Amino acid sequence: MFSSVLSAAILGMEILPVRVEADVSDGLPSFSMVGYVSSQVKEAQDRVRTALRNSKIALPPKKITVNLAPADVRKEGAGFDLPVAGAVLTSMGYIPKDRMENIMMLGELSLNGEIRGVSGILPSVMKAREMGCTACVIPSANRKEGLLVKDIPIIGVSTLEEMLEKLNLPNPFVMEENVWSLDETPCIYDIDFSDIRGQESLKRAAVVAACGLHNLLLIGVPGAGKTMIAKRIPTIMPNLTMEESLEITKIYSIAGLLPHDSPVMRIRPFRSPHHTTSAKALAGGGKIPKPGEVTLAHRSVLFLDELPEFSKSSLEVLRQPMEDRCIHLSRVQGTYTFPADFMLVAAMNPCPCGYYPDMNRCRCTQQEIHRYLKKISQPLLDRMDICVEAPAVSWQEMTGQKKGETSAQIREVVTRTQKIQQERYRGTDIHFNSDMGAREVEKYCVMNNRGKEMIQKAFTGLSLSARGYHRVLKVARTIADMEEEELITEKHIAEALTYRMIDRKYWNGS
């Protein structure tokens, strides 16, 4: 007897429907799987056979053939265990055939018949709804995640016996109310911007960067608070909107990194990979690539501490996604596109010992300093909108009783500034000032006469590249937005230019 059930394969960020077909017929007893399956998927035959036996279901001494279509796409992952078992059970008459005609199944089987959770449930259920499926049968561990998708019944099962019981009910496809929501709820963080003492110039640069989602480079002596500030940048960014929360949740669902206590990403992720991280881990790797760090930081912050300690290949892989806000990975099976709209925040010392140019404390030779700074290429530096120096904190600042603004207070400024940008770019693909291209810079970065004169002198005097020129104007546009001014003035240009000067202090002639 022949039967089939719908399942899904994850290809990058895309979901491909997979038809799992099973045929139980007379012949030499065997269990074979075809359809361009990986060894991980092929092992499903042993898991299914053993799980059925331990669930008191005996396989008949017949020829069992399972096909996963389309056959020209490689299938990977353990999520096909449950649909394979469902198709086989339907062919054996344990489940009515009409019940399986238009449902999607996903799940991994344990040898004792338990059904384990799998990654990628949210986008798979969304695909099932798009295709008009009657229902989705998924592991109970993923039920809350599946319930995020409205207008499609979700059947959560924890064992094969429970699946058989539910699918044989007179009316198994009952719509459940979603107890989880993607409402814009206030975020509560364990850290706050008011914890930072002193470093007013760094805090100002961080606020400007957050307002326009500009890339930020912090250079300074060890222990100056660079990492401390970077970790607090997500706390001053606006709360996630419903669209952003769903977008990030889909990414983390595919990566298998959703929090255990909640199926929804409610706060902006802060990704801080170690400097030994490879280029593939940053970009995304594997035969069928999974999201890398640049994608996991989507709509939030990617923090690279000790920037020169990263390998050159790892740093250079960031250049394209920093410009395009997405990353394209080509493999034999095809080309995969992942979102990568992140804010890059990097921190570094000015030399191996960390104290250059204070020659009273620095013990590095000029050759060592030169080699250290050369690890950061000029094209990468050009892509850093804001570069600011972190001096050592004084005793008075460390022990002062006065605290600065809280994250909540700064968040109001950032939220107001970003709303100005959203109104300006409504109806376009641009979200923030940092997203502007050359044409948009010319259109939206309107300066007064003195501002034009200042940027013209700076372009010549500082030998700015075209990219550097545009980035100065983008930052100036953000500073003007923070002050709710329509025209960019010389004051805004001057501040934006100071953020291009520190890198020249260290790299000029290096």
URDAJO-V798256 format. One record per residue. N is the residue number from 1. RES is the residue in one small letter. SS is DSSP state (alpha for helix, beta for strand, coil for the rest). PHI is phi in whole degrees, -180 to 180 (NA if undefined). NEAR is the number of other C-alpha atoms within 8 Angstrom. Layout:
n:N res:RES ss:SS phi:PHI near:NEAR
n:N res:RES ss:SS phi:PHI near:NEAR
//
This chain:
n:1 res:m ss:coil phi:NA near:7
n:2 res:f ss:beta phi:-103 near:8
n:3 res:s ss:beta phi:-153 near:12
n:4 res:s ss:beta phi:-151 near:11
n:5 res:v ss:beta phi:-146 near:16
n:6 res:l ss:beta phi:-88 near:14
n:7 res:s ss:beta phi:-137 near:13
n:8 res:a ss:beta phi:-149 near:12
n:9 res:a ss:beta phi:-115 near:10
n:10 res:i ss:beta phi:-97 near:10
n:11 res:l ss:beta phi:-120 near:10
n:12 res:g ss:coil phi:69 near:11
n:13 res:m ss:coil phi:-102 near:10
n:14 res:e ss:beta phi:-99 near:6
n:15 res:i ss:beta phi:-112 near:11
n:16 res:l ss:beta phi:-106 near:8
n:17 res:p ss:beta phi:-63 near:8
n:18 res:v ss:beta phi:-124 near:11
n:19 res:r ss:beta phi:-93 near:13
n:20 res:v ss:beta phi:-94 near:15
n:21 res:e ss:beta phi:-108 near:14
n:22 res:a ss:beta phi:-131 near:15
n:23 res:d ss:beta phi:-132 near:13
n:24 res:v ss:beta phi:-112 near:13
n:25 res:s ss:beta phi:-141 near:8
n:26 res:d ss:coil phi:-68 near:6
n:27 res:g ss:coil phi:150 near:6
n:28 res:l ss:coil phi:-62 near:7
n:29 res:p ss:coil phi:-55 near:8
n:30 res:s ss:beta phi:-164 near:9
n:31 res:f ss:beta phi:-139 near:9
n:32 res:s ss:beta phi:-124 near:8
n:33 res:m ss:beta phi:-126 near:11
n:34 res:v ss:beta phi:-132 near:10
n:35 res:g ss:coil phi:115 near:12
n:36 res:y ss:coil phi:57 near:10
n:37 res:v ss:beta phi:-104 near:13
n:38 res:s ss:coil phi:-76 near:9
n:39 res:s ss:alpha phi:-62 near:6
n:40 res:q ss:alpha phi:-64 near:10
n:41 res:v ss:alpha phi:-73 near:13
n:42 res:k ss:alpha phi:-63 near:9
n:43 res:e ss:coil phi:-67 near:8
n:44 res:a ss:alpha phi:-59 near:12
n:45 res:q ss:alpha phi:-61 near:10
n:46 res:d ss:alpha phi:-73 near:7
n:47 res:r ss:alpha phi:-66 near:12
n:48 res:v ss:alpha phi:-65 near:13
n:49 res:r ss:alpha phi:-60 near:9
n:50 res:t ss:alpha phi:-70 near:11
n:51 res:a ss:alpha phi:-64 near:14
n:52 res:l ss:alpha phi:-64 near:13
n:53 res:r ss:alpha phi:-63 near:10
n:54 res:n ss:alpha phi:-74 near:10
n:55 res:s ss:coil phi:-99 near:10
n:56 res:k ss:coil phi:66 near:6
n:57 res:i ss:coil phi:-120 near:7
n:58 res:a ss:coil phi:-93 near:6
n:59 res:l ss:coil phi:-73 near:8
n:60 res:p ss:coil phi:-71 near:4
n:61 res:p ss:coil phi:-75 near:7
n:62 res:k ss:coil phi:-132 near:12
n:63 res:k ss:beta phi:-86 near:13
n:64 res:i ss:beta phi:-113 near:13
n:65 res:t ss:beta phi:-121 near:12
n:66 res:v ss:beta phi:-119 near:13
n:67 res:n ss:beta phi:-122 near:11
n:68 res:l ss:beta phi:-110 near:15
n:69 res:a ss:beta phi:-107 near:10
n:70 res:p ss:coil phi:-78 near:8
n:71 res:a ss:coil phi:-81 near:9
n:72 res:d ss:coil phi:-95 near:7
n:73 res:v ss:coil phi:-117 near:7
n:74 res:r ss:coil phi:-71 near:10
n:75 res:k ss:beta phi:-102 near:11
n:76 res:e ss:coil phi:-133 near:9
n:77 res:g ss:coil phi:102 near:7
n:78 res:a ss:coil phi:-94 near:12
n:79 res:g ss:coil phi:-71 near:9
n:80 res:f ss:coil phi:-89 near:13
n:81 res:d ss:alpha phi:-57 near:15
n:82 res:l ss:alpha phi:-66 near:13
n:83 res:p ss:alpha phi:-63 near:14
n:84 res:v ss:alpha phi:-63 near:14
n:85 res:a ss:alpha phi:-62 near:9
n:86 res:g ss:alpha phi:-64 near:10
n:87 res:a ss:alpha phi:-66 near:14
n:88 res:v ss:alpha phi:-65 near:13
n:89 res:l ss:alpha phi:-64 near:10
n:90 res:t ss:alpha phi:-67 near:13
n:91 res:s ss:alpha phi:-64 near:14
n:92 res:m ss:coil phi:-86 near:9
n:93 res:g ss:coil phi:90 near:8
n:94 res:y ss:coil phi:-78 near:8
n:95 res:i ss:coil phi:-127 near:13
n:96 res:p ss:coil phi:-58 near:9
n:97 res:k ss:alpha phi:-62 near:10
n:98 res:d ss:alpha phi:-68 near:5
n:99 res:r ss:alpha phi:-70 near:9
n:100 res:m ss:alpha phi:-99 near:11
n:101 res:e ss:coil phi:-67 near:9
n:102 res:n ss:coil phi:-137 near:10
n:103 res:i ss:beta phi:-120 near:14
n:104 res:m ss:beta phi:-109 near:13
n:105 res:m ss:beta phi:-126 near:12
n:106 res:l ss:coil phi:-147 near:16
n:107 res:g ss:coil phi:162 near:16
n:108 res:e ss:beta phi:-105 near:14
n:109 res:l ss:beta phi:-101 near:14
n:110 res:s ss:coil phi:-91 near:10
n:111 res:l ss:coil phi:-66 near:10
n:112 res:n ss:coil phi:-92 near:8
n:113 res:g ss:coil phi:95 near:14
n:114 res:e ss:beta phi:-75 near:11
n:115 res:i ss:beta phi:-111 near:15
n:116 res:r ss:beta phi:-99 near:12
n:117 res:g ss:coil phi:-70 near:11
n:118 res:v ss:coil phi:-134 near:13
n:119 res:s ss:coil phi:-89 near:8
n:120 res:g ss:coil phi:81 near:12
n:121 res:i ss:alpha phi:-67 near:14
n:122 res:l ss:alpha phi:-57 near:13
n:123 res:p ss:alpha phi:-65 near:11
n:124 res:s ss:alpha phi:-67 near:10
n:125 res:v ss:alpha phi:-67 near:11
n:126 res:m ss:alpha phi:-63 near:9
n:127 res:k ss:alpha phi:-67 near:9
n:128 res:a ss:alpha phi:-62 near:13
n:129 res:r ss:alpha phi:-64 near:10
n:130 res:e ss:alpha phi:-61 near:7
n:131 res:m ss:coil phi:-83 near:6
n:132 res:g ss:coil phi:80 near:6
n:133 res:c ss:coil phi:-66 near:12
n:134 res:t ss:coil phi:-72 near:9
n:135 res:a ss:beta phi:-165 near:13
n:136 res:c ss:beta phi:-126 near:14
n:137 res:v ss:beta phi:-106 near:12
n:138 res:i ss:beta phi:-135 near:16
n:139 res:p ss:beta phi:-62 near:16
n:140 res:s ss:alpha phi:-59 near:12
n:141 res:a ss:alpha phi:-63 near:9
n:142 res:n ss:alpha phi:-104 near:12
n:143 res:r ss:alpha phi:-60 near:12
n:144 res:k ss:alpha phi:-62 near:11
n:145 res:e ss:alpha phi:-65 near:10
n:146 res:g ss:alpha phi:-64 near:12
n:147 res:l ss:coil phi:-71 near:13
n:148 res:l ss:coil phi:-66 near:10
n:149 res:v ss:coil phi:-91 near:9
n:150 res:k ss:coil phi:-84 near:6
n:151 res:d ss:coil phi:69 near:6
n:152 res:i ss:coil phi:-148 near:11
n:153 res:p ss:beta phi:-65 near:11
n:154 res:i ss:beta phi:-116 near:15
n:155 res:i ss:beta phi:-110 near:11
n:156 res:g ss:beta phi:-92 near:11
n:157 res:v ss:beta phi:-129 near:12
n:158 res:s ss:coil phi:-112 near:12
n:159 res:t ss:beta phi:-143 near:9
n:160 res:l ss:alpha phi:-65 near:12
n:161 res:e ss:alpha phi:-60 near:8
n:162 res:e ss:alpha phi:-66 near:9
n:163 res:m ss:alpha phi:-62 near:10
n:164 res:l ss:alpha phi:-62 near:10
n:165 res:e ss:alpha phi:-63 near:8
n:166 res:k ss:alpha phi:-71 near:8
n:167 res:l ss:alpha phi:-74 near:9
n:168 res:n ss:coil phi:-101 near:9
n:169 res:l ss:coil phi:-69 near:7
n:170 res:p ss:coil phi:-59 near:4
n:171 res:n ss:coil phi:-135 near:5
n:172 res:p ss:coil phi:-77 near:8
n:173 res:f ss:coil phi:-94 near:9
n:174 res:v ss:coil phi:-102 near:7
n:175 res:m ss:coil phi:-72 near:8
n:176 res:e ss:coil phi:-102 near:7
n:177 res:e ss:coil phi:-79 near:5
n:178 res:n ss:coil phi:-80 near:9
n:179 res:v ss:coil phi:-83 near:5
n:180 res:w ss:coil phi:-104 near:8
n:181 res:s ss:coil phi:-133 near:6
n:182 res:l ss:coil phi:-109 near:10
n:183 res:d ss:coil phi:-63 near:6
n:184 res:e ss:coil phi:-78 near:8
n:185 res:t ss:coil phi:-102 near:6
n:186 res:p ss:coil phi:-59 near:5
n:187 res:c ss:coil phi:-91 near:7
n:188 res:i ss:coil phi:-114 near:4
n:189 res:y ss:coil phi:-112 near:6
n:190 res:d ss:coil phi:-82 near:4
n:191 res:i ss:coil phi:-121 near:7
n:192 res:d ss:coil phi:-146 near:10
n:193 res:f ss:alpha phi:-65 near:13
n:194 res:s ss:alpha phi:-70 near:10
n:195 res:d ss:alpha phi:-68 near:8
n:196 res:i ss:coil phi:-84 near:11
n:197 res:r ss:coil phi:-103 near:10
n:198 res:g ss:coil phi:70 near:7
n:199 res:q ss:coil phi:53 near:11
n:200 res:e ss:alpha phi:-63 near:6
n:201 res:s ss:alpha phi:-66 near:7
n:202 res:l ss:alpha phi:-67 near:12
n:203 res:k ss:alpha phi:-65 near:9
n:204 res:r ss:alpha phi:-62 near:8
n:205 res:a ss:alpha phi:-62 near:11
n:206 res:a ss:alpha phi:-65 near:12
n:207 res:v ss:alpha phi:-68 near:12
n:208 res:v ss:alpha phi:-61 near:12
n:209 res:a ss:alpha phi:-62 near:12
n:210 res:a ss:alpha phi:-68 near:12
n:211 res:c ss:alpha phi:-64 near:15
n:212 res:g ss:alpha phi:-112 near:13
n:213 res:l ss:coil phi:55 near:11
n:214 res:h ss:coil phi:-90 near:15
n:215 res:n ss:coil phi:-71 near:12
n:216 res:l ss:beta phi:-133 near:16
n:217 res:l ss:beta phi:-118 near:12
n:218 res:l ss:beta phi:-109 near:14
n:219 res:i ss:beta phi:-120 near:13
n:220 res:g ss:beta phi:177 near:15
n:221 res:v ss:coil phi:-68 near:12
n:222 res:p ss:coil phi:-62 near:7
n:223 res:g ss:coil phi:77 near:6
n:224 res:a ss:coil phi:-85 near:10
n:225 res:g ss:coil phi:103 near:9
n:226 res:k ss:alpha phi:-63 near:12
n:227 res:t ss:alpha phi:-67 near:8
n:228 res:m ss:alpha phi:-58 near:8
n:229 res:i ss:alpha phi:-68 near:13
n:230 res:a ss:alpha phi:-59 near:10
n:231 res:k ss:alpha phi:-65 near:8
n:232 res:r ss:alpha phi:-94 near:11
n:233 res:i ss:alpha phi:-62 near:12
n:234 res:p ss:alpha phi:-60 near:11
n:235 res:t ss:alpha phi:-73 near:12
n:236 res:i ss:alpha phi:-103 near:14
n:237 res:m ss:coil phi:-85 near:11
n:238 res:p ss:coil phi:-59 near:8
n:239 res:n ss:coil phi:-59 near:10
n:240 res:l ss:coil phi:-62 near:11
n:241 res:t ss:coil phi:-77 near:9
n:242 res:m ss:alpha phi:-60 near:9
n:243 res:e ss:alpha phi:-65 near:7
n:244 res:e ss:alpha phi:-66 near:9
n:245 res:s ss:alpha phi:-61 near:13
n:246 res:l ss:alpha phi:-66 near:11
n:247 res:e ss:alpha phi:-64 near:8
n:248 res:i ss:alpha phi:-69 near:12
n:249 res:t ss:alpha phi:-62 near:13
n:250 res:k ss:alpha phi:-62 near:11
n:251 res:i ss:alpha phi:-62 near:12
n:252 res:y ss:alpha phi:-72 near:11
n:253 res:s ss:alpha phi:-66 near:14
n:254 res:i ss:alpha phi:-65 near:15
n:255 res:a ss:alpha phi:-78 near:10
n:256 res:g ss:coil phi:72 near:9
n:257 res:l ss:coil phi:-118 near:7
n:258 res:l ss:coil phi:-67 near:11
n:259 res:p ss:coil phi:-61 near:8
n:260 res:h ss:coil phi:-70 near:5
n:261 res:d ss:coil phi:-88 near:4
n:262 res:s ss:coil phi:-155 near:8
n:263 res:p ss:coil phi:-84 near:10
n:264 res:v ss:coil phi:-120 near:12
n:265 res:m ss:coil phi:-81 near:12
n:266 res:r ss:coil phi:-99 near:9
n:267 res:i ss:coil phi:-121 near:7
n:268 res:r ss:coil phi:-70 near:11
n:269 res:p ss:coil phi:-70 near:9
n:270 res:f ss:beta phi:-120 near:11
n:271 res:r ss:beta phi:-97 near:10
n:272 res:s ss:coil phi:-134 near:8
n:273 res:p ss:coil phi:-68 near:8
n:274 res:h ss:coil phi:-69 near:7
n:275 res:h ss:coil phi:-69 near:11
n:276 res:t ss:coil phi:-85 near:7
n:277 res:t ss:coil phi:-60 near:10
n:278 res:s ss:coil phi:-81 near:8
n:279 res:a ss:alpha phi:-63 near:10
n:280 res:k ss:alpha phi:-66 near:9
n:281 res:a ss:alpha phi:-68 near:10
n:282 res:l ss:alpha phi:-73 near:12
n:283 res:a ss:alpha phi:-84 near:14
n:284 res:g ss:coil phi:115 near:13
n:285 res:g ss:coil phi:-139 near:11
n:286 res:g ss:coil phi:108 near:6
n:287 res:k ss:coil phi:-59 near:7
n:288 res:i ss:coil phi:-108 near:9
n:289 res:p ss:coil phi:-60 near:11
n:290 res:k ss:coil phi:-106 near:10
n:291 res:p ss:coil phi:-58 near:15
n:292 res:g ss:coil phi:-95 near:12
n:293 res:e ss:alpha phi:-63 near:13
n:294 res:v ss:alpha phi:-67 near:15
n:295 res:t ss:alpha phi:-84 near:16
n:296 res:l ss:alpha phi:-66 near:13
n:297 res:a ss:coil phi:-93 near:16
n:298 res:h ss:coil phi:-56 near:12
n:299 res:r ss:coil phi:66 near:11
n:300 res:s ss:coil phi:-152 near:12
n:301 res:v ss:beta phi:-114 near:16
n:302 res:l ss:beta phi:-108 near:14
n:303 res:f ss:beta phi:-107 near:13
n:304 res:l ss:beta phi:-112 near:13
n:305 res:d ss:coil phi:-86 near:11
n:306 res:e ss:coil phi:54 near:11
n:307 res:l ss:alpha phi:-51 near:11
n:308 res:p ss:alpha phi:-67 near:10
n:309 res:e ss:alpha phi:-79 near:7
n:310 res:f ss:coil phi:-71 near:11
n:311 res:s ss:coil phi:-67 near:10
n:312 res:k ss:alpha phi:-60 near:8
n:313 res:s ss:alpha phi:-64 near:7
n:314 res:s ss:alpha phi:-66 near:13
n:315 res:l ss:alpha phi:-70 near:12
n:316 res:e ss:alpha phi:-69 near:8
n:317 res:v ss:coil phi:-70 near:11
n:318 res:l ss:alpha phi:-79 near:10
n:319 res:r ss:alpha phi:-61 near:11
n:320 res:q ss:alpha phi:-67 near:9
n:321 res:p ss:alpha phi:-66 near:13
n:322 res:m ss:alpha phi:-66 near:12
n:323 res:e ss:alpha phi:-89 near:6
n:324 res:d ss:alpha phi:-90 near:7
n:325 res:r ss:coil phi:64 near:10
n:326 res:c ss:beta phi:-157 near:13
n:327 res:i ss:beta phi:-134 near:12
n:328 res:h ss:beta phi:-108 near:8
n:329 res:l ss:beta phi:-118 near:9
n:330 res:s ss:beta phi:-103 near:7
n:331 res:r ss:beta phi:-131 near:9
n:332 res:v ss:coil phi:-59 near:5
n:333 res:q ss:coil phi:-75 near:8
n:334 res:g ss:beta phi:154 near:6
n:335 res:t ss:beta phi:-109 near:8
n:336 res:y ss:beta phi:-120 near:12
n:337 res:t ss:beta phi:-116 near:10
n:338 res:f ss:beta phi:-119 near:11
n:339 res:p ss:beta phi:-68 near:9
n:340 res:a ss:coil phi:-152 near:15
n:341 res:d ss:coil phi:-91 near:14
n:342 res:f ss:coil phi:-117 near:15
n:343 res:m ss:beta phi:-103 near:13
n:344 res:l ss:beta phi:-85 near:11
n:345 res:v ss:beta phi:-119 near:13
n:346 res:a ss:beta phi:-127 near:12
n:347 res:a ss:beta phi:-131 near:14
n:348 res:m ss:beta phi:-158 near:12
n:349 res:n ss:coil phi:-89 near:13
n:350 res:p ss:coil phi:-78 near:14
n:351 res:c ss:coil phi:-161 near:12
n:352 res:p ss:coil phi:-55 near:9
n:353 res:c ss:coil phi:-85 near:9
n:354 res:g ss:coil phi:100 near:11
n:355 res:y ss:coil phi:-112 near:14
n:356 res:y ss:coil phi:-62 near:11
n:357 res:p ss:coil phi:-97 near:6
n:358 res:d ss:coil phi:-76 near:7
n:359 res:m ss:coil phi:-72 near:8
n:360 res:n ss:coil phi:-73 near:4
n:361 res:r ss:coil phi:-112 near:7
n:362 res:c ss:coil phi:-72 near:11
n:363 res:r ss:coil phi:-115 near:6
n:364 res:c ss:coil phi:-90 near:10
n:365 res:t ss:coil phi:-81 near:6
n:366 res:q ss:alpha phi:-60 near:6
n:367 res:q ss:alpha phi:-66 near:6
n:368 res:e ss:alpha phi:-66 near:10
n:369 res:i ss:alpha phi:-65 near:12
n:370 res:h ss:alpha phi:-59 near:9
n:371 res:r ss:alpha phi:-64 near:8
n:372 res:y ss:alpha phi:-66 near:10
n:373 res:l ss:alpha phi:-72 near:13
n:374 res:k ss:coil phi:-69 near:9
n:375 res:k ss:coil phi:-67 near:8
n:376 res:i ss:coil phi:-98 near:11
n:377 res:s ss:coil phi:-74 near:7
n:378 res:q ss:alpha phi:-64 near:6
n:379 res:p ss:alpha phi:-60 near:7
n:380 res:l ss:alpha phi:-70 near:11
n:381 res:l ss:alpha phi:-61 near:9
n:382 res:d ss:alpha phi:-60 near:9
n:383 res:r ss:coil phi:-86 near:11
n:384 res:m ss:coil phi:-88 near:11
n:385 res:d ss:coil phi:-65 near:14
n:386 res:i ss:beta phi:-128 near:14
n:387 res:c ss:beta phi:-127 near:14
n:388 res:v ss:beta phi:-136 near:14
n:389 res:e ss:beta phi:-93 near:9
n:390 res:a ss:beta phi:-110 near:13
n:391 res:p ss:coil phi:-76 near:8
n:392 res:a ss:coil phi:-66 near:8
n:393 res:v ss:coil phi:-82 near:9
n:394 res:s ss:coil phi:-81 near:6
n:395 res:w ss:alpha phi:-63 near:6
n:396 res:q ss:alpha phi:-63 near:6
n:397 res:e ss:alpha phi:-69 near:9
n:398 res:m ss:alpha phi:-65 near:9
n:399 res:t ss:alpha phi:-100 near:6
n:400 res:g ss:coil phi:-66 near:8
n:401 res:q ss:coil phi:-84 near:4
n:402 res:k ss:coil phi:-74 near:4
n:403 res:k ss:coil phi:-98 near:9
n:404 res:g ss:coil phi:-82 near:9
n:405 res:e ss:coil phi:-66 near:8
n:406 res:t ss:coil phi:-81 near:9
n:407 res:s ss:alpha phi:-61 near:11
n:408 res:a ss:alpha phi:-63 near:8
n:409 res:q ss:alpha phi:-67 near:8
n:410 res:i ss:alpha phi:-68 near:11
n:411 res:r ss:alpha phi:-60 near:12
n:412 res:e ss:alpha phi:-63 near:9
n:413 res:v ss:alpha phi:-66 near:10
n:414 res:v ss:alpha phi:-64 near:15
n:415 res:t ss:alpha phi:-63 near:11
n:416 res:r ss:alpha phi:-63 near:9
n:417 res:t ss:alpha phi:-66 near:14
n:418 res:q ss:alpha phi:-68 near:11
n:419 res:k ss:alpha phi:-66 near:8
n:420 res:i ss:alpha phi:-60 near:9
n:421 res:q ss:alpha phi:-68 near:12
n:422 res:q ss:alpha phi:-63 near:10
n:423 res:e ss:alpha phi:-68 near:7
n:424 res:r ss:alpha phi:-65 near:6
n:425 res:y ss:coil phi:-101 near:10
n:426 res:r ss:coil phi:-58 near:7
n:427 res:g ss:coil phi:89 near:4
n:428 res:t ss:coil phi:-117 near:6
n:429 res:d ss:coil phi:-85 near:5
n:430 res:i ss:coil phi:-90 near:9
n:431 res:h ss:coil phi:-111 near:9
n:432 res:f ss:coil phi:-132 near:11
n:433 res:n ss:alpha phi:-58 near:13
n:434 res:s ss:alpha phi:-67 near:10
n:435 res:d ss:alpha phi:-82 near:7
n:436 res:m ss:coil phi:-63 near:11
n:437 res:g ss:coil phi:-94 near:6
n:438 res:a ss:alpha phi:-60 near:7
n:439 res:r ss:alpha phi:-67 near:7
n:440 res:e ss:alpha phi:-69 near:9
n:441 res:v ss:alpha phi:-60 near:12
n:442 res:e ss:alpha phi:-64 near:8
n:443 res:k ss:alpha phi:-80 near:7
n:444 res:y ss:alpha phi:-101 near:6
n:445 res:c ss:coil phi:-95 near:12
n:446 res:v ss:coil phi:-87 near:9
n:447 res:m ss:beta phi:-112 near:10
n:448 res:n ss:coil phi:-80 near:10
n:449 res:n ss:alpha phi:-63 near:6
n:450 res:r ss:alpha phi:-68 near:9
n:451 res:g ss:alpha phi:-66 near:13
n:452 res:k ss:alpha phi:-63 near:10
n:453 res:e ss:alpha phi:-63 near:8
n:454 res:m ss:alpha phi:-65 near:11
n:455 res:i ss:alpha phi:-71 near:9
n:456 res:q ss:alpha phi:-66 near:8
n:457 res:k ss:alpha phi:-64 near:8
n:458 res:a ss:alpha phi:-66 near:11
n:459 res:f ss:alpha phi:-61 near:11
n:460 res:t ss:alpha phi:-79 near:8
n:461 res:g ss:alpha phi:-68 near:6
n:462 res:l ss:coil phi:-97 near:6
n:463 res:s ss:coil phi:52 near:7
n:464 res:l ss:coil phi:-68 near:10
n:465 res:s ss:coil phi:-77 near:7
n:466 res:a ss:alpha phi:-61 near:6
n:467 res:r ss:alpha phi:-66 near:9
n:468 res:g ss:alpha phi:-63 near:11
n:469 res:y ss:alpha phi:-61 near:10
n:470 res:h ss:alpha phi:-64 near:10
n:471 res:r ss:alpha phi:-71 near:10
n:472 res:v ss:alpha phi:-61 near:13
n:473 res:l ss:alpha phi:-68 near:12
n:474 res:k ss:alpha phi:-64 near:13
n:475 res:v ss:alpha phi:-66 near:16
n:476 res:a ss:alpha phi:-62 near:13
n:477 res:r ss:alpha phi:-62 near:12
n:478 res:t ss:alpha phi:-67 near:13
n:479 res:i ss:alpha phi:-63 near:11
n:480 res:a ss:alpha phi:-65 near:14
n:481 res:d ss:alpha phi:-64 near:12
n:482 res:m ss:alpha phi:-62 near:12
n:483 res:e ss:coil phi:-97 near:6
n:484 res:e ss:coil phi:57 near:7
n:485 res:e ss:coil phi:-110 near:8
n:486 res:e ss:coil phi:-76 near:7
n:487 res:l ss:coil phi:-91 near:9
n:488 res:i ss:beta phi:-84 near:15
n:489 res:t ss:coil phi:-104 near:11
n:490 res:e ss:alpha phi:-63 near:11
n:491 res:k ss:alpha phi:-65 near:7
n:492 res:h ss:alpha phi:-69 near:12
n:493 res:i ss:alpha phi:-63 near:15
n:494 res:a ss:alpha phi:-62 near:9
n:495 res:e ss:alpha phi:-66 near:9
n:496 res:a ss:alpha phi:-62 near:14
n:497 res:l ss:alpha phi:-68 near:10
n:498 res:t ss:alpha phi:-62 near:8
n:499 res:y ss:coil phi:-79 near:11
n:500 res:r ss:coil phi:-107 near:12
n:501 res:m ss:coil phi:-92 near:9
n:502 res:i ss:alpha phi:-65 near:11
n:503 res:d ss:alpha phi:-63 near:11
n:504 res:r ss:alpha phi:-70 near:8
n:505 res:k ss:alpha phi:-61 near:7
n:506 res:y ss:alpha phi:-96 near:9
n:507 res:w ss:alpha phi:-100 near:9
n:508 res:n ss:coil phi:-64 near:7
n:509 res:g ss:coil phi:81 near:3
n:510 res:s ss:coil phi:-79 near:7
//
